[in-house]
Amino acid sequence: MSLKDAFAKKRFVVTSEVQAPAGGDSRDLVENLRKIRGRVDGVSVADIELEGVVGDTIKTCSLLQENRFEAIYQTTTRNKNRIQLQADLAEAHNSGVENLLVFTEDYRITGDSLQEMMFFHVDAGKIGSVLEHMRDGQTVEGQPLEKKAEFVLGSGIESGWGKDVPSLEMKEMEEMTRIGAGYFLTTPVFDLDRFEKFLKQAGTFHVPIIAEVMIIRTAGMGQFLNRHLKSGLVPPWIIEKLSAAPDKQKASLEIFRDIVHGLKDLCQGVHIISIGGEDKLRHYLDAAKLA
């Protein structure tokens, strides 16, 4: 079943994220994912750059499609102009990819600001213009495309505000809904009460909301993410539970299971971030009774 059909049938959608291997060899990645084939509705592929080596996101998406996975091409708009975005989207679509996940900005920390508003409107305008032209079968320069291209569009949003969602966040969601977002993907969710308060605001757009769930396997992993990704991302109770647990794997599975079970009554699906643990992902799906 396609991701589009899963949304249409109002299923609890399950997607996951992988990184395009630096160097281009995706065989191990695909082999690990075979263990969950048929249990996830889509797999998004994120870019990664290590010491100047960039993984080929579109090639990895194409390989996933060949191996009967529903690939989701994940990109950002901040450092790309309309021509670059158009070229990437055309290549992805020609490779058989029909799903697009766009982040129009980096995760915001400060809330509303004039600078952030300007960045967002520029970014949203770029992706909106490119998608509109491609749906009409033409380039942004007005030249005809070989075929029209339409994507199931997902848009990243910040969900850690609770009920105090800044007006800019609401304007962003309103604009992405106008552009044609088929779903919103949140930042990682750990606090279900705060997330439920956020949904009362975000739900006014009547667009499916997918909660990102990050698998934390050890206390050290949580501390590392807090230091290097975003301060306070992983809450203290998770780090404390993993630190005290004699069986780290069991504790990690329990944390994941409890978060997902709570989310099933709140939103339309989960997007699982395994942080390199694709070979263990099936155990987490089992624990949360997903597919």
C-alpha positions as a Python dict, from the first residue, in 0.01 Angstrom:
ca = {
    (1, 'M'): (0, 0, 0),
    (2, 'S'): (130, 344, -90),
    (3, 'L'): (175, 616, 171),
    (4, 'K'): (-99, 813, -5),
    (5, 'D'): (-340, 522, 30),
    (6, 'A'): (-248, 473, 396),
    (7, 'F'): (-346, 833, 469),
    (8, 'A'): (-662, 801, 262),
    (9, 'K'): (-768, 491, 458),
    (10, 'K'): (-691, 678, 785),
    (11, 'R'): (-452, 409, 901),
    (12, 'F'): (-212, 470, 1189),
    (13, 'V'): (87, 538, 964),
    (14, 'V'): (432, 405, 1052),
    (15, 'T'): (739, 543, 877),
    (16, 'S'): (1107, 536, 957),
    (17, 'E'): (1416, 733, 864),
    (18, 'V'): (1756, 624, 737),
    (19, 'Q'): (2059, 811, 617),
    (20, 'A'): (2206, 769, 271),
    (21, 'P'): (2533, 583, 330),
    (22, 'A'): (2842, 796, 278),
    (23, 'G'): (3028, 644, -14),
    (24, 'G'): (2713, 518, -185),
    (25, 'D'): (2705, 149, -79),
    (26, 'S'): (2349, 89, 40),
    (27, 'R'): (2350, -292, 36),
    (28, 'D'): (2386, -335, 414),
    (29, 'L'): (2115, -77, 473),
    (30, 'V'): (1870, -254, 244),
    (31, 'E'): (1954, -591, 397),
    (32, 'N'): (1872, -462, 746),
    (33, 'L'): (1548, -303, 626),
    (34, 'R'): (1430, -628, 465),
    (35, 'K'): (1354, -747, 818),
    (36, 'I'): (1075, -487, 843),
    (37, 'R'): (944, -497, 486),
    (38, 'G'): (566, -471, 492),
    (39, 'R'): (564, -333, 846),
    (40, 'V'): (632, 33, 765),
    (41, 'D'): (439, 256, 527),
    (42, 'G'): (743, 453, 415),
    (43, 'V'): (1114, 505, 465),
    (44, 'S'): (1255, 856, 441),
    (45, 'V'): (1615, 909, 336),
    (46, 'A'): (1808, 1195, 490),
    (47, 'D'): (2130, 1346, 359),
    (48, 'I'): (2447, 1299, 558),
    (49, 'E'): (2790, 1452, 513),
    (50, 'L'): (3094, 1308, 687),
    (51, 'E'): (3431, 1474, 625),
    (52, 'G'): (3312, 1607, 292),
    (53, 'V'): (3160, 1278, 173),
    (54, 'V'): (2788, 1313, 96),
    (55, 'G'): (2551, 1018, 69),
    (56, 'D'): (2343, 993, -248),
    (57, 'T'): (1990, 1040, -115),
    (58, 'I'): (1806, 995, -444),
    (59, 'K'): (2006, 685, -539),
    (60, 'T'): (1921, 533, -199),
    (61, 'C'): (1553, 619, -250),
    (62, 'S'): (1563, 449, -589),
    (63, 'L'): (1721, 138, -439),
    (64, 'L'): (1452, 126, -171),
    (65, 'Q'): (1183, 148, -440),
    (66, 'E'): (1348, -139, -628),
    (67, 'N'): (1334, -346, -309),
    (68, 'R'): (963, -280, -256),
    (69, 'F'): (986, -5, 2),
    (70, 'E'): (788, 319, -21),
    (71, 'A'): (1069, 573, -35),
    (72, 'I'): (1032, 929, 94),
    (73, 'Y'): (1280, 1183, -45),
    (74, 'Q'): (1378, 1417, 239),
    (75, 'T'): (1524, 1758, 165),
    (76, 'T'): (1564, 2109, 304),
    (77, 'T'): (1509, 2440, 130),
    (78, 'R'): (1740, 2670, 325),
    (79, 'N'): (2050, 2632, 105),
    (80, 'K'): (1882, 2554, -228),
    (81, 'N'): (1741, 2790, -488),
    (82, 'R'): (1440, 2706, -704),
    (83, 'I'): (1652, 2561, -988),
    (84, 'Q'): (1836, 2328, -749),
    (85, 'L'): (1513, 2217, -582),
    (86, 'Q'): (1351, 2156, -918),
    (87, 'A'): (1645, 1948, -1043),
    (88, 'D'): (1646, 1733, -727),
    (89, 'L'): (1269, 1680, -729),
    (90, 'A'): (1266, 1594, -1098),
    (91, 'E'): (1544, 1339, -1049),
    (92, 'A'): (1363, 1187, -751),
    (93, 'H'): (1034, 1164, -938),
    (94, 'N'): (1201, 1011, -1244),
    (95, 'S'): (1345, 748, -1007),
    (96, 'G'): (994, 649, -906),
    (97, 'V'): (973, 845, -581),
    (98, 'E'): (629, 991, -511),
    (99, 'N'): (676, 1107, -152),
    (100, 'L'): (849, 1425, -40),
    (101, 'L'): (939, 1541, 311),
    (102, 'V'): (1047, 1905, 328),
    (103, 'F'): (1203, 2101, 610),
    (104, 'T'): (1172, 2469, 531),
    (105, 'E'): (1393, 2568, 824),
    (106, 'D'): (1617, 2432, 1096),
    (107, 'Y'): (1453, 2349, 1429),
    (108, 'R'): (1376, 2683, 1586),
    (109, 'I'): (1477, 2761, 1942),
    (110, 'T'): (1379, 3124, 1995),
    (111, 'G'): (1019, 3135, 1874),
    (112, 'D'): (876, 3428, 1681),
    (113, 'S'): (1114, 3674, 1521),
    (114, 'L'): (1117, 3889, 1209),
    (115, 'Q'): (1427, 3710, 1078),
    (116, 'E'): (1267, 3367, 1118),
    (117, 'M'): (948, 3487, 950),
    (118, 'M'): (1149, 3619, 653),
    (119, 'F'): (1344, 3293, 623),
    (120, 'F'): (1029, 3087, 632),
    (121, 'H'): (840, 3286, 369),
    (122, 'V'): (1138, 3271, 132),
    (123, 'D'): (1174, 2895, 184),
    (124, 'A'): (803, 2818, 162),
    (125, 'G'): (776, 3034, -149),
    (126, 'K'): (1056, 2842, -320),
    (127, 'I'): (912, 2497, -261),
    (128, 'G'): (557, 2611, -333),
    (129, 'S'): (659, 2762, -667),
    (130, 'V'): (856, 2455, -776),
    (131, 'L'): (579, 2212, -683),
    (132, 'E'): (312, 2420, -856),
    (133, 'H'): (513, 2431, -1178),
    (134, 'M'): (590, 2058, -1168),
    (135, 'R'): (224, 1971, -1112),
    (136, 'D'): (148, 2174, -1425),
    (137, 'G'): (418, 1989, -1620),
    (138, 'Q'): (663, 2274, -1660),
    (139, 'T'): (984, 2409, -1514),
    (140, 'V'): (1008, 2733, -1318),
    (141, 'E'): (1159, 2882, -1635),
    (142, 'G'): (843, 2791, -1827),
    (143, 'Q'): (986, 2498, -2022),
    (144, 'P'): (783, 2175, -2054),
    (145, 'L'): (875, 1875, -1840),
    (146, 'E'): (871, 1523, -1983),
    (147, 'K'): (579, 1447, -1751),
    (148, 'K'): (386, 1613, -1474),
    (149, 'A'): (506, 1540, -1122),
    (150, 'E'): (305, 1539, -802),
    (151, 'F'): (424, 1431, -459),
    (152, 'V'): (266, 1336, -130),
    (153, 'L'): (409, 1633, 59),
    (154, 'G'): (511, 1620, 423),
    (155, 'S'): (635, 1923, 614),
    (156, 'G'): (844, 1935, 932),
    (157, 'I'): (712, 2134, 1228),
    (158, 'E'): (826, 2213, 1582),
    (159, 'S'): (600, 2046, 1839),
    (160, 'G'): (768, 2114, 2173),
    (161, 'W'): (566, 2425, 2257),
    (162, 'G'): (275, 2258, 2433),
    (163, 'K'): (-30, 2486, 2423),
    (164, 'D'): (181, 2800, 2381),
    (165, 'V'): (235, 2764, 2007),
    (166, 'P'): (391, 3085, 1866),
    (167, 'S'): (191, 3268, 1603),
    (168, 'L'): (474, 3213, 1354),
    (169, 'E'): (441, 2837, 1391),
    (170, 'M'): (70, 2859, 1315),
    (171, 'K'): (136, 3082, 1014),
    (172, 'E'): (391, 2833, 886),
    (173, 'M'): (144, 2545, 914),
    (174, 'E'): (-125, 2755, 747),
    (175, 'E'): (107, 2838, 457),
    (176, 'M'): (225, 2477, 412),
    (177, 'T'): (-138, 2362, 419),
    (178, 'R'): (-211, 2610, 139),
    (179, 'I'): (87, 2477, -60),
    (180, 'G'): (-55, 2126, -30),
    (181, 'A'): (102, 1955, 270),
    (182, 'G'): (-56, 1611, 308),
    (183, 'Y'): (83, 1567, 657),
    (184, 'F'): (299, 1735, 918),
    (185, 'L'): (595, 1562, 1081),
    (186, 'T'): (683, 1684, 1428),
    (187, 'T'): (1008, 1715, 1613),
    (188, 'P'): (1078, 1422, 1854),
    (189, 'V'): (801, 1360, 2108),
    (190, 'F'): (878, 1243, 2461),
    (191, 'D'): (621, 1434, 2668),
    (192, 'L'): (273, 1313, 2574),
    (193, 'D'): (87, 1571, 2783),
    (194, 'R'): (270, 1860, 2619),
    (195, 'F'): (219, 1703, 2276),
    (196, 'E'): (-156, 1670, 2335),
    (197, 'K'): (-173, 2041, 2416),
    (198, 'F'): (15, 2120, 2095),
    (199, 'L'): (-230, 1909, 1894),
    (200, 'K'): (-525, 2114, 2016),
    (201, 'Q'): (-372, 2409, 1831),
    (202, 'A'): (-223, 2227, 1532),
    (203, 'G'): (-534, 2016, 1474),
    (204, 'T'): (-724, 2320, 1349),
    (205, 'F'): (-568, 2268, 1004),
    (206, 'H'): (-720, 1919, 969),
    (207, 'V'): (-397, 1781, 823),
    (208, 'P'): (-265, 1446, 955),
    (209, 'I'): (10, 1486, 1212),
    (210, 'I'): (283, 1226, 1243),
    (211, 'A'): (487, 1223, 1564),
    (212, 'E'): (858, 1164, 1542),
    (213, 'V'): (971, 903, 1794),
    (214, 'M'): (1342, 870, 1861),
    (215, 'I'): (1481, 538, 1982),
    (216, 'I'): (1717, 600, 2273),
    (217, 'R'): (1916, 285, 2348),
    (218, 'T'): (2147, 402, 2628),
    (219, 'A'): (2183, 687, 2875),
    (220, 'G'): (2503, 788, 2697),
    (221, 'M'): (2315, 824, 2369),
    (222, 'G'): (2063, 1055, 2534),
    (223, 'Q'): (2338, 1266, 2688),
    (224, 'F'): (2521, 1286, 2356),
    (225, 'L'): (2208, 1407, 2174),
    (226, 'N'): (2149, 1670, 2442),
    (227, 'R'): (2505, 1797, 2407),
    (228, 'H'): (2543, 1789, 2032),
    (229, 'L'): (2196, 1801, 1875),
    (230, 'K'): (1971, 2007, 2100),
    (231, 'S'): (1995, 2086, 2469),
    (232, 'G'): (1715, 1922, 2667),
    (233, 'L'): (1598, 1711, 2372),
    (234, 'V'): (1603, 1385, 2569),
    (235, 'P'): (1433, 1437, 2907),
    (236, 'P'): (1610, 1346, 3233),
    (237, 'W'): (1364, 1066, 3321),
    (238, 'I'): (1465, 869, 3012),
    (239, 'I'): (1836, 909, 3081),
    (240, 'E'): (1782, 813, 3445),
    (241, 'K'): (1578, 504, 3357),
    (242, 'L'): (1834, 381, 3106),
    (243, 'S'): (2120, 455, 3340),
    (244, 'A'): (1965, 256, 3628),
    (245, 'A'): (1830, -34, 3422),
    (246, 'P'): (2023, -363, 3446),
    (247, 'D'): (1888, -455, 3100),
    (248, 'K'): (1934, -150, 2877),
    (249, 'Q'): (1767, -309, 2575),
    (250, 'K'): (1454, -399, 2772),
    (251, 'A'): (1433, -49, 2921),
    (252, 'S'): (1475, 111, 2577),
    (253, 'L'): (1198, -108, 2432),
    (254, 'E'): (966, -18, 2722),
    (255, 'I'): (1024, 355, 2675),
    (256, 'F'): (952, 330, 2303),
    (257, 'R'): (645, 109, 2359),
    (258, 'D'): (490, 343, 2614),
    (259, 'I'): (541, 654, 2401),
    (260, 'V'): (395, 490, 2090),
    (261, 'H'): (96, 347, 2279),
    (262, 'G'): (17, 695, 2407),
    (263, 'L'): (49, 846, 2061),
    (264, 'K'): (-195, 599, 1904),
    (265, 'D'): (-481, 785, 2073),
    (266, 'L'): (-350, 1129, 1981),
    (267, 'C'): (-225, 1150, 1623),
    (268, 'Q'): (-221, 978, 1285),
    (269, 'G'): (110, 794, 1303),
    (270, 'V'): (473, 777, 1408),
    (271, 'H'): (800, 839, 1230),
    (272, 'I'): (1074, 632, 1390),
    (273, 'I'): (1432, 757, 1417),
    (274, 'S'): (1655, 459, 1493),
    (275, 'I'): (1990, 644, 1479),
    (276, 'G'): (2179, 370, 1300),
    (277, 'G'): (1988, 86, 1465),
    (278, 'E'): (1797, -37, 1159),
    (279, 'D'): (1895, -397, 1237),
    (280, 'K'): (1711, -375, 1571),
    (281, 'L'): (1407, -185, 1447),
    (282, 'R'): (1190, -496, 1420),
    (283, 'H'): (1221, -552, 1796),
    (284, 'Y'): (1081, -204, 1862),
    (285, 'L'): (795, -260, 1618),
    (286, 'D'): (717, -585, 1802),
    (287, 'A'): (726, -414, 2143),
    (288, 'A'): (481, -143, 2034),
    (289, 'K'): (265, -390, 1837),
    (290, 'L'): (311, -194, 1515),
    (291, 'A'): (206, -397, 1206),
}
